[in-house]
Amino acid sequence: MHVTRILAIAMCACCLATAVQAQVIVTGADFAGGAKDRFGSSFFEEQVNMVYAQATGEAARMRAVLPLDRIPDGPLFLHVKGRDDDAPDACRISIAVNGKTLFDGPSPFPANAWKVEKFAIPADTLKTGDNEVVITNLQEQGNLGMPPWFMVASCGIGGEKLVIRRDITRDFMVKLPDEIRPLPEPLPAGAQPGFRIRGTKGWNWTPEQYLAEIPVLARYKMNFLMNCYLSMFVQKPRLENRWWEPLPDETKAAYTRVVRSCQDHGIDFCFAIHPQLFSPKPMDPTSDEDFEKLWPNFAWAQSIGVKWFSLPIDDVHIMQGVRISGVEHARLVNKLLSRLRERDAEAQLVFCPTWYWGDGSGEKERTYLQELARELHPDVYLFWTGDGVTGKITLQAAKTYRGFAQHRIILWDNYPVNDAHPTMHLGPVVGRDPELCTVIDGYMSNPHCAQNEINRIPLLTCADYAWNPAAYDPARSIAQAILHLEETAEARAVLRDLVEAYPGMLIYGNGGTGFNSVRDQYSRIAAQPHARFAAAAYLRHLEALSQRMRSVFPDRYVAARKTLDDDIAWATKAFTGKYGN
């Protein structure tokens, strides 16, 4: 099928699922003015601001800016998640956008719960760029801290069915519900999965680790598993990339079992070898001799039924003496695809280019991608990690990158990967545009090294997002992941507390795979004035969590328990160094 036809089908399926998405949402704490600076912004499990009576002056009015890069198709609404005071009469308020009043009257919000109300935005009210939302308490008399007041948790501009969800990056916690929901979240009737290709890879995993995760992938509707190219390096006496040698017989036997398990579970196994990175003899892409040395390993994988293959040439910009040419890379990839399809017309190939992140607009990146666009076979997929190597991933960056590369893309999401650093990222995947599937065909998570068992917690949130991006709610997803993985209340509570200790780089907005939430949190606490008792309390919490892990999971999550214990030892040393025993 022609690449543009495939993209059109993927876009139609995804657009059906993303019709209810928000354009822009801010929290109550993003509002300036009001009384949050006086009373704080954390109330009723939300980040809020509140307005009091006119007699309180500046506390009677608050404003927020909602930026729009384009004016969405109408009709459009301002959705407000609000809460009224507990006085007998509703507080009188006004809500305006860009100076046009949308509501003026008694608050329609309840006093004992949060509720979302929508207010129609007149045509020609919104503009490209900053749009000002102003909420005012119209009651004349009242004192700070007393009714009449009105509180806002969040607001957003979007269509009639916009969904406002709590921003868990502002104040992360996991609320475990009583009821288990389907995971991933079911699609609307008639809708197709957001991403056609959904899966993960290893990170120098052993064959046993791959085998342990295959049933999990299948259970949660993932259909793709790629081996880490590090898994194909010679492991002893030291890790070394000897791509030109046939894989050892024991490696072939072990990965034959992995491939067979994938086949039994309805998962496409993708075989990958990197012919340059960390190698004493990096492959010359123009050398026929080098190609013939590389080919037997791909031929072996194809002989056991593998239909998906990957040739990564990523990260070679860090190596001395390695030439980077889009033309040379494209011709090598084309040669490999041609050889594979001589034996199997259904063979598929994914290429990870050297410039695999960003929007591709830099001079060297753009030149390289445009060379791929001209030279690379149109059936080849490209791996891409997003706006950066890690961090937020936007629709605009995906469109721009694909515009230069002109090939189908599989998102190589560098989450929750720790790159073998002594840390964990256990919070839900966040910061992925819900409409990425309109320009991207596949989604592949990059996992923890060593801690593959605990990796299932964030992995299930990745599966949830990849299946139904439009309905993805990270707060719901992380809670359901824990409920699905454990059966008892005690076990679930332990995992909840572990996730809250290690929410990871995306929740903290750090972006680094080596970021350690526990060490960062301890350092923040200890840096405060008079922090001895707070630091000691945090240490006691971590120590109790470690004891609960050993008690509830004596033979499981071993690698995760070691990470926690190492962090406790680090924090204990820091504590005694500052305060003594």
C-alpha atoms as one frame of an Amber mdcrd trajectory, in Angstrom:
protein
   0.000   0.000   0.000   1.353   3.427  -0.880   2.673   5.450   2.057   0.240
   8.346   1.580  -2.700   5.937   1.504  -1.560   4.364   4.767  -1.192   7.781
   6.366  -4.663   8.802   5.227  -6.222   5.720   6.786  -4.293   6.250  10.043
  -5.348   9.891  10.194  -9.022   9.080   9.671  -9.002   6.460  12.401  -7.209
   8.713  14.854  -9.299  11.788  14.124 -12.428   9.843  15.037 -10.880   9.120
  18.413  -9.546  12.623  19.074 -12.641  14.699  18.337 -13.185  15.621  21.994
  -9.691  16.921  22.708  -8.868  20.171  24.443  -7.182  23.094  22.753  -5.622
  24.613  25.873  -6.126  24.127  29.607  -4.743  26.011  32.617  -5.076  25.270
  36.328  -6.581  27.596  38.894  -3.084  28.230  40.224  -2.171  29.732  36.845
  -4.583  32.610  37.476  -2.971  35.840  38.648  -4.663  37.951  41.283  -7.330
  36.456  43.518  -6.337  35.230  46.952  -3.995  32.307  46.305  -0.975  34.327
  47.453  -2.721  34.841  50.779  -4.167  31.375  51.403  -2.174  29.074  49.101
  -3.323  27.210  46.013  -3.838  23.621  47.197  -7.447  22.910  48.191  -9.800
  19.959  47.731  -7.064  17.947  45.916  -6.652  20.618  43.215  -4.358  23.539
  42.426  -6.707  26.516  42.669  -7.280  30.233  42.949 -10.269  31.986  44.522
 -11.984  35.360  44.414 -13.620  37.137  47.363 -16.091  40.020  47.583 -15.495
  43.444  46.027 -14.693  44.886  49.446 -11.473  42.790  49.502  -9.983  44.742
  46.582  -7.515  42.839  44.403  -8.697  39.495  45.792 -12.032  39.977  43.980
 -10.602  39.457  40.492  -8.304  36.926  38.849  -7.048  36.506  35.288  -5.300
  33.865  33.227  -3.875  33.793  29.722  -4.746  30.919  27.389  -2.516  30.961
  24.287  -3.858  29.633  20.964  -1.596  28.941  18.001  -4.696  28.784  15.815
  -8.419  29.423  16.190 -10.140  26.034  16.299 -13.271  25.340  14.317 -16.383
  26.260  16.320 -18.598  26.195  18.166 -16.212  26.844  21.059 -16.720  26.996
  24.802 -14.892  28.060  27.921 -15.005  25.076  30.259 -14.546  25.960  33.926
 -14.044  23.521  36.791 -15.291  25.452  39.797 -16.720  25.321  43.283 -18.941
  27.735  45.228 -18.757  28.652  48.901 -20.939  27.054  51.592 -23.157  30.100
  52.187 -26.927  29.628  51.702 -26.964  31.766  48.555 -24.795  31.245  45.491
 -21.995  33.751  45.009 -22.601  36.163  42.134 -19.757  36.015  39.597 -18.832
  37.129  36.104 -16.715  35.258  33.549 -15.250  37.077  30.554 -12.928  36.223
  27.650 -11.054  39.040  25.907 -13.432  41.550  27.431 -16.646  39.803  26.354
 -18.845  38.600  29.198 -19.823  34.938  28.927 -21.654  34.717  32.260 -22.979
  37.160  34.859 -25.105  35.934  37.754 -25.353  33.520  40.671 -22.707  30.806
  40.461 -24.072  27.593  38.862 -21.405  25.549  40.684 -22.109  23.402  43.783
 -20.699  24.100  47.232 -19.691  20.546  48.165 -17.990  19.237  45.009 -16.124
  20.247  41.879 -18.190  20.633  38.726 -17.340  21.572  35.145 -19.627  24.072
  33.439 -19.261  25.280  29.861 -19.952  28.773  28.581 -20.375  29.514  24.878
 -17.754  31.829  23.380 -19.199  34.239  20.791 -17.722  34.195  17.297 -14.745
  36.515  16.721 -13.963  36.610  20.451 -10.827  34.482  20.332  -7.591  35.462
  18.649  -4.329  33.815  17.689  -1.905  34.306  20.545  -2.855  35.191  24.125
  -6.519  35.140  25.184  -7.398  36.621  28.563  -9.893  34.952  30.888 -11.120
  37.108  33.777 -13.247  35.792  36.660 -14.692  38.312  39.110 -16.608  38.055
  42.360 -19.480  40.566  42.008 -20.688  40.452  45.608 -20.204  43.845  47.274
 -19.615  42.936  50.922 -17.475  40.234  52.497 -14.138  39.579  54.211 -11.079
  37.616  53.121 -11.376  33.989  54.109 -15.159  34.158  54.485 -18.089  33.713
  52.090 -18.994  34.897  49.564 -16.144  33.323  47.547 -15.740  31.364  44.325
 -12.937  28.900  43.564 -11.518  27.669  40.215  -9.508  24.482  39.748  -8.995
  24.728  35.982 -10.417  26.047  32.773  -9.951  25.395  29.082 -11.023  26.442
  25.623 -12.337  23.753  23.323 -15.313  22.109  21.734 -18.521  21.120  23.470
 -17.099  17.777  24.676 -13.765  19.013  25.984 -12.507  16.976  28.948 -10.690
  18.776  31.775  -8.422  16.585  33.855  -6.222  17.293  36.861  -2.666  18.325
  35.977  -0.746  15.716  37.931   2.593  17.352  37.174   1.646  20.160  39.576
   1.085  17.966  42.631   1.573  14.276  41.936  -0.299  11.668  43.932  -2.007
   8.399  43.088  -5.592   7.796  44.152  -6.474   4.117  43.984 -10.142   3.644
  43.067 -12.282   0.798  44.290 -13.249  -0.335  40.792 -11.014  -1.849  38.139
 -11.650  -0.403  34.690 -10.607  -1.946  31.376  -7.022  -1.122  30.471  -6.342
   0.271  27.961  -9.408   2.522  27.952 -11.972   1.166  25.442 -12.385   2.947
  22.120 -15.642   4.539  20.972 -17.784   2.388  18.715 -16.308   2.302  15.228
 -12.953   3.831  16.188  -9.592   2.235  15.483  -6.603   2.317  17.870  -4.762
   5.619  17.864  -1.444   4.057  16.813  -1.475   1.026  14.543   1.888  -0.147
  15.910   2.125  -0.250  19.716   4.904  -1.769  21.736   8.239  -1.530  23.469
  11.859  -2.555  23.151  14.375  -3.906  25.605  17.323  -2.031  27.088  20.141
  -4.545  27.057  17.596  -7.039  28.349  18.369 -10.730  28.610  16.273 -13.228
  26.652  14.570 -14.134  29.938  13.464 -10.537  30.426  11.957 -10.390  26.929
  10.132 -13.661  27.561   8.743 -12.354  30.862   7.285  -9.220  29.243   5.700
 -10.724  26.116   2.515 -11.935  27.879   2.146  -8.492  29.488   2.369  -6.782
  26.102  -0.249  -9.079  24.634  -2.611  -8.698  27.587  -2.643  -4.921  27.215
  -3.119  -4.774  23.438   0.461  -4.066  22.414   1.642  -5.734  19.231   5.316
  -4.853  18.731   8.562  -5.837  20.484  12.049  -4.863  19.322  15.274  -6.191
  20.748  17.748  -3.615  21.992  20.809  -3.661  19.780  22.867  -3.884  22.979
  21.273  -7.305  23.507  23.028  -8.431  20.324  26.461  -7.234  21.420  28.953
  -9.812  22.601  28.337  -9.806  26.346  31.545 -11.452  27.624  34.267 -10.808
  28.622  33.045  -7.240  28.015  30.159  -5.643  26.139  31.303  -5.143  22.553
  29.612  -4.557  19.199  30.991  -7.213  16.831  28.323  -6.799  14.157  30.472
  -8.413  11.447  30.498 -11.780  13.204  27.670 -14.313  13.146  25.647 -14.270
  16.341  26.738 -16.987  18.780  24.707 -20.198  18.699  23.481 -19.673  22.250
  22.214 -16.195  21.306  20.379 -17.602  18.315  18.802 -20.357  20.409  17.679
 -17.908  23.104  16.162 -15.396  20.681  14.484 -18.134  18.688  12.494 -18.777
  21.867  11.716 -15.053  22.113  10.521 -14.913  18.507   8.383 -18.030  18.929
   6.755 -16.566  22.039   5.967 -13.358  20.147   4.400 -15.371  17.364   2.312
 -17.331  19.871   1.070 -14.080  21.445   0.296 -12.201  18.216   3.199  -9.779
  18.578   5.489  -8.630  15.761   9.105  -9.136  16.793  11.512  -6.597  15.290
  15.135  -7.714  14.932  17.723  -4.932  15.314  21.489  -4.650  14.952  23.486
  -1.418  15.100  26.501  -1.741  12.782  28.524   1.208  14.096  27.888   2.319
  17.680  30.511   1.247  20.271  32.199  -0.949  17.691  35.973  -1.275  17.215
  35.236  -1.639  13.482  32.290   0.636  12.543  30.618  -0.473   9.344  31.310
   1.470   6.164  27.838   2.051   4.665  29.299   2.130   1.151  31.218  -1.153
   1.466  29.756  -4.237  -0.236  32.133  -6.379   1.795  30.852  -4.932   5.066
  27.262  -5.420   3.965  27.872  -9.104   3.230  29.310  -9.515   6.732  26.247
  -7.856   8.296  23.659  -9.648   6.184  23.881 -13.207   7.641  22.460 -12.083
  10.993  19.414 -10.510   9.323  19.094 -13.623   7.149  19.092 -15.799  10.271
  16.326 -13.746  11.880  14.298 -13.929   8.697  14.786 -17.691   8.568  12.930
 -18.126  11.886   9.922 -16.118  10.722  10.825 -12.509  11.641   9.133  -9.973
   9.344  10.138  -6.694  11.011  13.704  -5.455  11.054  15.522  -2.338  12.230
  18.811  -0.834  11.165  19.668   1.875  13.710  22.448   4.358  12.945  21.616
   6.618  15.868  24.065   8.425  18.146  27.054   7.938  15.836  27.608  11.712
  15.905  29.397  11.118  19.209  31.974   8.816  17.570  35.272   9.966  16.119
  35.871   9.381  12.427  32.368   8.180  11.536  30.939   9.854   8.439  27.275
  10.940   8.550  25.597  11.040   5.158  21.862  10.782   4.518  22.552   9.548
   0.994  24.893   6.779   2.176  22.552   5.743   4.984  19.555   5.646   2.641
  21.350   3.484   0.088  22.470   1.044   2.781  18.927   0.766   4.156  17.501
   0.336   0.648  19.984  -2.442  -0.045  18.996  -4.254   3.140  15.270  -3.908
   2.411  15.762  -5.182  -1.135  17.663  -8.243   0.090  15.022  -8.946   2.752
  12.190  -8.682   0.232  13.904 -11.026  -2.179  13.168 -13.684   0.430   9.891
 -12.308   1.826   7.796  -9.674   0.068   6.158  -8.794   3.400   9.402  -7.800
   5.130   9.255  -4.396   6.874  12.185  -2.183   7.828  12.510   0.629  10.384
  15.515   2.940  10.165  16.681   5.012  13.129  18.486   7.958  11.539  21.414
   9.737  13.123  19.268  12.849  13.649  16.287  11.209  15.295  15.046  14.026
  17.566  13.834  17.599  17.210  11.774  19.066  14.401  14.581  18.691  11.866
  14.798  22.396  11.088  18.483  22.827  11.981  20.734  23.154   8.949  22.587
  19.833   9.235  19.476  17.966  10.368  17.348  19.394   7.574  19.955  18.551
   4.917  20.257  14.995   6.232  16.488  14.438   6.378  15.951  15.889   2.930
  18.556  13.450   1.593  16.571  10.636   3.194  13.389  12.016   1.663  14.947
  11.820  -1.819  16.889   8.571  -1.537  15.167   6.316   1.006  12.670   3.686
  -0.189   9.136   4.972   0.528   8.183   1.814   2.465  10.830   2.374   5.142
   9.680   3.697   8.528  11.743   6.167  10.567  12.180   6.150  14.310  11.792
   9.579  15.984  11.983  10.427  19.698  10.068  13.703  19.685  10.878  17.377
  20.227  14.001  16.273  22.104  15.724  13.032  23.047  13.424  13.020  26.083
  10.646  15.254  27.377   7.497  16.708  25.836   6.361  15.567  22.373   4.218
  17.921  20.310   2.124  17.549  17.203   3.809  20.529  15.560   7.303  19.039
  15.921   6.054  15.746  14.470   4.523  17.518  11.475   7.667  19.537  10.814
  10.005  16.534  11.138   7.866  14.396   8.879   7.606  17.273   6.422  11.381
  17.170   5.955  11.764  13.375   6.055   8.678  12.472   3.957   8.453   8.987
   5.453   6.219   7.166   7.913   7.255   7.543  11.541   7.258   5.293  14.588
   7.639   7.255  17.820  10.539   5.865  19.849   9.342   7.286  23.173  12.276
   7.591  25.548  10.086   6.880  28.548  10.397   5.398  31.134  13.983   4.535
  30.162  16.700   5.092  32.764  19.664   4.254  30.473  20.983   1.918  33.216
  21.263   4.816  35.696  20.447   3.860  39.319  16.962   5.346  39.267  13.365
   4.639  38.235  10.654   6.605  36.426   7.369   5.050  37.536   4.817   7.796
  36.944   2.450   7.746  33.963   3.549   8.931  30.560   2.568  12.602  30.159
   3.244  15.430  27.727   2.369  13.511  24.551   0.022  15.381  22.243  -3.229
  13.391  21.899  -3.241  14.019  18.144   0.233  12.631  17.421  -1.391   9.607
  15.835  -2.637  11.797  12.990   0.915  12.002  11.644   2.653   9.033  13.298
   1.946   5.356  12.608   3.515   3.698  15.609   4.430   4.083  19.269   7.335
   2.251  20.945   8.213   2.769  24.600  11.821   2.592  25.767  11.994   0.827
  29.163  14.063   0.608  32.300  17.294  -1.307  32.235  17.372  -4.074  34.858
  13.998  -3.189  36.464  11.779  -4.701  33.748   9.257  -6.041  36.274   8.473
  -2.692  37.904   8.657  -1.145  34.422   5.222  -2.659  33.794   3.601   0.141
  35.799   4.550   2.995  33.432   4.439   0.601  30.457   0.726   0.016  30.998
   0.137   3.777  30.882   2.042   3.888  27.581  -0.205   1.098  26.294  -3.248
   3.063  27.446  -2.097   6.204  25.636  -1.114   4.368  22.436  -4.460   2.558
  22.200  -6.782   5.498  22.880  -4.911   8.831  22.987  -8.119  10.891  22.937
  -9.387   9.417  26.209  -6.003   9.102  27.907  -6.051  10.372  31.484  -2.677
   9.863  33.219  -4.147  10.052  36.739  -6.680   7.354  35.926  -4.163   5.317
  33.959  -1.477   5.054  36.631  -4.034   4.022  39.251  -5.528   1.384  36.961
  -2.069   0.067  36.093  -1.434  -0.650  39.770  -4.851  -2.251  40.207  -4.292
  -4.491  37.199  -0.845  -5.630  38.298  -1.672  -6.514  41.908  -4.710  -8.117
  43.554  -4.501  -7.254  47.244  -5.049  -3.873  48.865  -1.730  -4.157  50.700
   0.278  -4.877  47.536  -1.447  -2.075  45.662  -0.733   0.393  48.465   2.958
  -0.507  48.429   3.209   0.048  44.676   1.282   3.307  44.988   3.778   4.605
  47.548   6.694   3.455  45.411   5.298   5.286  42.371   4.794   8.424  44.461
   8.423   8.169  45.590   9.645   7.751  41.996   7.242   9.650  39.718  10.172
  10.315  37.407  11.532  12.755  34.890   8.298  13.623  33.070   6.270  14.450
  36.190   9.131  16.544  37.559   9.731  18.149  34.165  13.406  17.269  34.388
  13.809  15.375  31.122  16.977  13.482  32.028  16.949   9.688  32.056  19.316
   9.729  35.058  17.061  11.972  37.154  16.357  10.433  40.561  13.123  11.597
  42.219  14.028  10.301  45.675  17.431  11.951  45.789  16.029  15.166  44.370
  13.211  15.232  46.920  15.557  14.555  49.821  17.871  17.333  48.632  14.953
  19.764  48.379  13.815  18.945  51.919  17.294  19.135  53.415  17.956  22.493
  51.724  15.134  24.173  53.648  15.877  26.034  56.907  15.527  23.963  60.084
  14.913  20.807  58.014  16.305  18.133  60.317  12.963  16.709  61.437  11.459
  16.858  57.954  14.497  15.125  56.435  14.405  12.470  59.162  10.696  11.888
  58.576  11.273  11.440  54.852  14.048   8.922  55.555  11.772   6.986  57.925
   9.098   6.879  55.214  11.573   5.443  52.697  12.856   2.876  55.191   9.306
   1.766  56.018   8.549   1.498  52.306  11.591  -0.726  51.813  10.474  -2.987
  54.676   6.966  -3.230  53.205   8.429  -4.095  49.789  10.434  -6.961  51.283
   7.450  -8.176  53.285   4.841  -8.049  50.521   7.115  -8.951  47.588   9.863
 -11.195  49.035  10.700 -12.726  45.642   9.536  -9.987  43.265  10.599  -6.506
  42.172  14.118  -7.368  43.298  15.847  -4.840  41.039  13.410  -2.108  42.117
  14.004  -2.877  45.790  17.756  -2.572  45.234  17.301   0.871  43.672  15.233
   1.999  46.656  17.712   0.605  49.176  20.652   2.253  47.412  18.832   5.584
  47.539  18.096   5.124  51.240  21.803   4.484  51.840  22.672   7.648  49.876
  20.154   9.782  51.794  21.245   8.326  55.135  24.854   9.218  54.400  23.791
  12.744  53.425  21.711  13.072  56.613  24.435  11.875  58.978  26.995  14.033
  57.186  24.903  17.125  57.954  23.186  16.323  61.237  25.130  13.422  62.734
  23.682  10.063  63.765
